[in-house]
Amino acid sequence: MENGGRKRWGFQGNEELDKAASITIRGVLNKVMSNLNPQDHRPVIPLGHGDPSAFSCFRTTPVAEDAIVDALRSRKFNSYAPAVGILPARRAIAEHLSHDLPYKLSPDDIFLTIGCSQAIELIIKVLARPGANILLPRPGYPFYESHAAANHLEFRHFDLLPEKGWEVDLEGVKALADENTVAMVIINPGNPCGNIFTHEHLKKVAETARMLGILVISDEVYAHLAFGGNPYVSMGAFGSITPVITLGSISKRWIVPGWRLGWLVTNDPNGILHKSGVVESIVSSLNISSDPATFIQGAVPQIIEKTTDDFYLKIISILRETAGTCFDGIEDIPCLTCPHKARRIHVCDDIEDDIDFCMKLSKEESVIVFPGFAVGMKNWLRITFAIEPPSLEDGLGRIKAFYQRHAKKQ
Ligand SMILES: *Cc1c(COP(=O)(O)O)cnc(C)c1O
């Protein structure tokens, strides 16, 4: 007998989980990066990742670093935190987010999470009762699909319309919803498209959700990172039309994704989320999960209160510049077009599709871009321009050279 008398081991991996996580940003990026040519000694240009924290021009404000040091040194944050997060942090976030709203949030509306990612995981878990379904945007952020699948929550996709500046196809939403639909998700400002919904459009989203009797989950992890035409408006502003849950974190605006501090917020002046038991389930779920590190929570009030406008403005201005560079660079590469600043590939001669484009570009030019299929858009690319300007220009130059080489092979 093998294994000390047992015929076979009584455990094995969970294939369902593997299937749920089969398309992730990390997984797809790893695949594209595995095709890099070690013989190419040029620096790798990472236009596929959404993490600019490594670049000196995107360094966080010293205010945030000091806040962490002060919190740590105070020795007040060495213990476990309450499941919903410590009160001073929830109070600071409530005040901070209330600036964008026609009413005031209370600290009790704020639930601290391990980044915006855990907030997504949390709300999906809470809503995943048997038979329910949720409406997700296409293109979108694959984390939602993965967690819905892992929790047996059926998901259905509505489209964002490129010709309408990536607005939600509200007719599509109405056609998809049925009596088992619990919520729809929007991402505003958008990932991967970088668009920002107008006040009027968000109001229509709220009215549609109300008509369908569903909750709106608004992923606002890029809140205030607005550098185009439309100003950022929080979906929470429409919480009296339909209950809204907003998700956010310090990862993107403060450029510290490794600090893992986020939040889930109930924007619900009519108290519907309390009556329906959603708030109770959020607390139940937090009671059996882990929390963001207490000293990071302890730093939150100082991070929020002391960060000055010049930090935000500097970041916005670099993003505006690199968005422009990226847009102009793409105009100059005939196989790519860019409606409203999301990138689509035209059939590029000997290139089969978006993944083929990304794999070959990785191998030949050491430039990483993200294939659209993984965010729901076959034959599109997601190109990150949150990198330092000289590298961006280098990367765009290499994509152009790549195009010229492949176009010639016709
Ligand atoms: C980055 C990102 C997240 C995850 O944020 P973290 O705070 O790093 O967990 C969630 N949603 C979208 C749309 C994102 O781009």
The ligand as an SDF file (V2000), in Angstrom:
LIG
                    3D

 15 15  0  0  0  0  0  0  0  0999 V2000
   -7.0650   48.7430   -9.0060 C   0  0  0  0  0  0  0  0  0  0  0  0
   -8.5070   48.4670   -9.0370 C   0  0  0  0  0  0  0  0  0  0  0  0
   -9.1560   47.8420   -7.9630 C   0  0  0  0  0  0  0  0  0  0  0  0
   -8.3940   47.2730   -6.7890 C   0  0  0  0  0  0  0  0  0  0  0  0
   -7.9520   48.2740   -5.9270 O   0  0  0  0  0  0  0  0  0  0  0  0
   -7.0350   47.9280   -4.6690 P   0  0  0  0  0  0  0  0  0  0  0  0
   -7.2760   49.0500   -3.7300 O   0  0  0  0  0  0  0  0  0  0  0  0
   -5.6280   47.9030   -5.1510 O   0  0  0  0  0  0  0  0  0  0  0  0
   -7.4490   46.6190   -4.1210 O   0  0  0  0  0  0  0  0  0  0  0  0
  -10.5230   47.6830   -8.0220 C   0  0  0  0  0  0  0  0  0  0  0  0
  -11.2420   48.1030   -9.0780 N   0  0  0  0  0  0  0  0  0  0  0  0
  -10.6550   48.6770  -10.1440 C   0  0  0  0  0  0  0  0  0  0  0  0
  -11.5010   49.1130  -11.2910 C   0  0  0  0  0  0  0  0  0  0  0  0
   -9.2690   48.8740  -10.1590 C   0  0  0  0  0  0  0  0  0  0  0  0
   -8.6910   49.4180  -11.2410 O   0  0  0  0  0  0  0  0  0  0  0  0
  1  2  1  0
  2  3  1  0
  2 14  2  0
  3  4  1  0
  3 10  2  0
  4  5  1  0
  5  6  1  0
  6  7  2  0
  6  8  1  0
  6  9  1  0
 10 11  1  0
 11 12  2  0
 12 13  1  0
 12 14  1  0
 14 15  1  0
M  END
$$$$
